[in-house]
Amino acid sequence: MKALIAMSGGVDSSVAAWCMIRDGWDCLGCTMKLHAEDSELPPSERTCCTADDAADAASVARRLGFRHYTFNYTKLFRERVMEPFAADYLAGRTPNPCIECNTWLKFGALHQRARELGCDCVVTGHYARIVRTEQGWELRKAADAAKDQSYFLHTLTQEQLAHTAFPLGGMTKPEVRAIAGELGFVNAQKTDSQDICFVPDGDYARVVCAQTGCRPEPGPFLDLAGRQIGTHRGILHYTIGQRRGLGLSFPEPYYVVAIDAGSNTVTLGPKAALYAATVRVSEFHWISGQTPTGPIRCRAKIRYRHPEQPCTLTPTADGGALLQFDEPQRAVTPGQFAVAYDGETVLGGGRIVSE
């Protein structure tokens, strides 16, 4: 059996590769080149996908005794990840490009490349588990709840799950680092990537402006009654739930509660205005491939670090879904993803849309 190992240059994918070698797989390693030049990134500490990361991945591959390749996906990454990211921010949404990268790159383009190379599966260092049942393939949470990344993988299909492996799903991060240290991997203590790879300094507005040539246009801050209470710096600088950086003072804390790109307005309000019990999502993807015929009870999260909350999920005729939470949730943000769970199993997810 032959596996294509997606190697970012970090410790997780390196130990995932070792796990496959240990289990008797014939492995090939690959690193995706996503940026035309490293110089396109700001001079701050870079997070992943650089030439140095590819060198680290190649070092591990040599140590484990298999070939390593670098595949150029700069055009696909720009078209499927960076450009939609910029478009979302210009439209007043807050996107999650890591999910798009998984969908189109790691489990789209790489699966195609794996087939061309005669590989039986694609392997990554994600913390999640894949289980085969009588009903089909299931995506489940990682054993280490603190590292679980199943949220980012909710777009996987049955076909992709059948040809994917997550060797770290039952391990903890300290265990992974310990293995890497024992094996003498160059990246055993390498810092984990925390930011979006093409925005490592967190300045989203700068990146969007650089990509599109636009400049943030100031506009009105509105209160809940629609009255202007100030002037914002451009909608690119704001996201739902934001409190800091507003440049205004009120008797009580005010937060961003709505962003309207059409009118170039940002609406502010007290904390209570951030809560909503109903969440509408578009293009809800069911991992099982089967859409329920009616409402189901489950738990869902509306962003990665959001604790799961009980809700009723109802599929809609347009392929989306309506989530009715038992309790109102804070800062429901268009552009983010709502992901539903049945215990340890990921049911699927979809993109949050404005009402």
Secondary structure, DSSP 8 states (H G I E B T S, - for coil): -EEEEE--SSHHHHHHHHHHHHTT-EEEEEEEE-SS-GGGS-SS---SSSHHHHHHHHHHHHHHT--EEEEE-HHHHIIIIIHHHHHHHHTT----HHHHHIIIIIIIIHHHHHHHTT-SEEE---SEEEEEETTEEEEEE-SSTTT--GGGGTT--HHHHHTEE-TTTT--HHHHHHHHHHHT-TTTT-----S-TT-TT--HHHHHHHHH------EEEE-TTS-EEEEES-GGG--TT--TT-----SS--EEEEEETTTTEEEEE-GGGGEEEEEEEEEEEETTS---SS-EEEEEESSTTS--EEEEEEE-TTS-EEEEEEEEEE---TTSEEEEEETTEEEEEEEE---
